[in-house]
Amino acid sequence: MHFAAKKGHAEVIKLLIDAGAQIGARDKDGDTPLSIAAEYGRNAVVQLLLAAGACPKDTARHEKTPLMLAAEYGHYQVVQELLSVSNIDAQSKCSCTALHYACQYGHESVVRLLIKNGA
């Protein structure tokens, strides 16, 4: 499921979910399919995983949430999708929030979106 999430293969993700695959499984780096989909900007996969019950609060590498990863990589649509189910003020291992990551990497539209939503 992790590879399909990374590549954005939504139909494959759907098949795996329907077959009973564990949506919260972690890879060797501690990443979940949701965190990978968020990092790579795979909005359709993020939507499927959330609908299937994936936990948006699960952290990945460096204790980053899917929202933090999407903000760090500037994936506006994914950030927008995750805002309603995530803690916008959650902090990573280095005490950074999604807003910190969006600012650090210069994602102006994501910064605006996060501020508009209370960050």
TAPE-V963235 format. One record per residue. N is the residue number from 1. RES is the residue in one letter. PHI is phi in whole degrees, 0 to 359 (NA if undefined). OMEGA is omega as a letter, one per 40 degrees, with the letter a starting at -180 (999 if undefined). D_FIRST is the distance of its C-alpha to the first C-alpha in whole Angstrom. Layout:
n: [N | N]
res: [RES | RES]
phi: [PHI | PHI]
omega: [OMEGA | OMEGA]
d_first: [D_FIRST | D_FIRST]
//
This chain:
n: [1 | 2 | 3 | 4 | 5 | 6 | 7 | 8 | 9 | 10 | 11 | 12 | 13 | 14 | 15 | 16 | 17 | 18 | 19 | 20 | 21 | 22 | 23 | 24 | 25 | 26 | 27 | 28 | 29 | 30 | 31 | 32 | 33 | 34 | 35 | 36 | 37 | 38 | 39 | 40 | 41 | 42 | 43 | 44 | 45 | 46 | 47 | 48 | 49 | 50 | 51 | 52 | 53 | 54 | 55 | 56 | 57 | 58 | 59 | 60 | 61 | 62 | 63 | 64 | 65 | 66 | 67 | 68 | 69 | 70 | 71 | 72 | 73 | 74 | 75 | 76 | 77 | 78 | 79 | 80 | 81 | 82 | 83 | 84 | 85 | 86 | 87 | 88 | 89 | 90 | 91 | 92 | 93 | 94 | 95 | 96 | 97 | 98 | 99 | 100 | 101 | 102 | 103 | 104 | 105 | 106 | 107 | 108 | 109 | 110 | 111 | 112 | 113 | 114 | 115 | 116 | 117 | 118 | 119]
res: [M | H | F | A | A | K | K | G | H | A | E | V | I | K | L | L | I | D | A | G | A | Q | I | G | A | R | D | K | D | G | D | T | P | L | S | I | A | A | E | Y | G | R | N | A | V | V | Q | L | L | L | A | A | G | A | C | P | K | D | T | A | R | H | E | K | T | P | L | M | L | A | A | E | Y | G | H | Y | Q | V | V | Q | E | L | L | S | V | S | N | I | D | A | Q | S | K | C | S | C | T | A | L | H | Y | A | C | Q | Y | G | H | E | S | V | V | R | L | L | I | K | N | G | A]
phi: [NA | 299 | 294 | 295 | 296 | 298 | 274 | 79 | 276 | 299 | 295 | 294 | 302 | 300 | 300 | 294 | 298 | 298 | 275 | 92 | 299 | 282 | 286 | 258 | 298 | 252 | 273 | 297 | 267 | 90 | 275 | 261 | 303 | 294 | 295 | 292 | 299 | 294 | 298 | 264 | 72 | 267 | 299 | 298 | 291 | 303 | 300 | 298 | 295 | 296 | 297 | 273 | 103 | 298 | 270 | 287 | 266 | 296 | 262 | 246 | 310 | 58 | 58 | 270 | 279 | 304 | 298 | 298 | 295 | 297 | 293 | 300 | 263 | 74 | 270 | 306 | 297 | 292 | 302 | 301 | 296 | 278 | 303 | 285 | 239 | 238 | 273 | 297 | 259 | 301 | 242 | 279 | 303 | 264 | 67 | 262 | 255 | 303 | 298 | 303 | 294 | 297 | 294 | 303 | 257 | 72 | 269 | 303 | 294 | 290 | 302 | 300 | 299 | 296 | 297 | 301 | 260 | 99 | 288]
omega: [a | a | i | i | a | a | i | a | a | a | i | i | i | i | a | i | a | i | i | i | i | a | i | a | i | i | a | i | a | a | i | i | i | a | i | i | i | a | a | i | a | a | a | i | i | a | i | a | i | i | a | i | i | a | a | i | i | a | i | i | i | i | i | i | i | i | i | a | i | i | a | a | i | a | a | a | i | i | i | i | a | a | a | a | a | i | a | a | i | a | i | i | a | i | i | i | i | i | i | a | i | i | a | a | i | a | a | a | i | i | i | a | a | i | i | a | i | i | 999]
d_first: [0 | 4 | 6 | 5 | 6 | 9 | 10 | 10 | 9 | 10 | 11 | 8 | 6 | 10 | 10 | 7 | 9 | 12 | 11 | 11 | 8 | 9 | 8 | 10 | 9 | 10 | 10 | 13 | 14 | 14 | 11 | 9 | 6 | 10 | 12 | 10 | 10 | 14 | 15 | 14 | 16 | 13 | 15 | 14 | 10 | 12 | 15 | 12 | 10 | 14 | 15 | 13 | 15 | 13 | 15 | 16 | 19 | 16 | 17 | 16 | 18 | 21 | 21 | 20 | 18 | 16 | 19 | 21 | 18 | 19 | 22 | 22 | 21 | 23 | 21 | 23 | 21 | 18 | 21 | 23 | 20 | 20 | 23 | 24 | 22 | 22 | 25 | 26 | 28 | 26 | 27 | 25 | 26 | 28 | 29 | 28 | 27 | 25 | 28 | 29 | 26 | 27 | 31 | 30 | 28 | 30 | 28 | 31 | 30 | 27 | 30 | 32 | 29 | 29 | 33 | 33 | 31 | 33 | 31]
//
